[in-house]
Amino acid sequence: MSKYQRLTREQRYTIESLTRQPCSQEFIARTIGVHLPSVGRELK
């Protein structure tokens, strides 16, 4: 059983604001402290 932890509202806000800038998904993941696939799922 996977222990998936949902992204917080603040993390989602950060993803949105960094996506508007020319930031890579890898940079965003490192900035908010989550794995790269988590950012990718959020951006789908």
C-alpha positions as CSV (number, residue, x, y, z in Angstrom):
1,M,0.0,0.0,0.0
2,S,1.4,3.4,-1.1
3,K,1.6,6.2,1.4
4,Y,0.7,9.1,-0.9
5,Q,0.7,12.5,0.7
6,R,-1.4,15.2,-1.0
7,L,0.2,18.5,-2.0
8,T,-0.7,21.4,0.2
9,R,-2.4,24.5,-1.1
10,E,0.8,26.4,-0.7
11,Q,2.7,23.8,-2.8
12,R,0.1,24.0,-5.5
13,Y,0.3,27.8,-5.5
14,T,4.1,27.6,-5.8
15,I,3.9,25.1,-8.7
16,E,1.5,27.5,-10.5
17,S,3.6,30.6,-10.0
18,L,6.9,28.8,-11.0
19,T,5.3,27.3,-14.0
20,R,4.5,30.9,-15.3
21,Q,8.2,31.6,-15.1
22,P,10.6,29.6,-17.2
23,C,11.3,27.0,-14.5
24,S,11.8,23.3,-15.1
25,Q,9.7,20.7,-13.4
26,E,12.8,19.4,-11.7
27,F,13.6,22.8,-10.2
28,I,10.0,23.1,-9.0
29,A,10.1,19.7,-7.4
30,R,13.3,20.5,-5.6
31,T,11.9,23.9,-4.5
32,I,8.8,22.5,-2.9
33,G,10.4,19.3,-1.6
34,V,8.5,16.7,-3.6
35,H,9.4,14.1,-6.2
36,L,9.4,15.0,-9.9
37,P,6.4,12.8,-10.8
38,S,4.3,14.6,-8.2
39,V,4.9,17.9,-10.1
40,G,4.2,16.2,-13.4
41,R,0.9,14.8,-12.1
42,E,-0.2,18.2,-10.9
43,L,0.5,19.8,-14.2
44,K,-1.5,17.3,-16.2
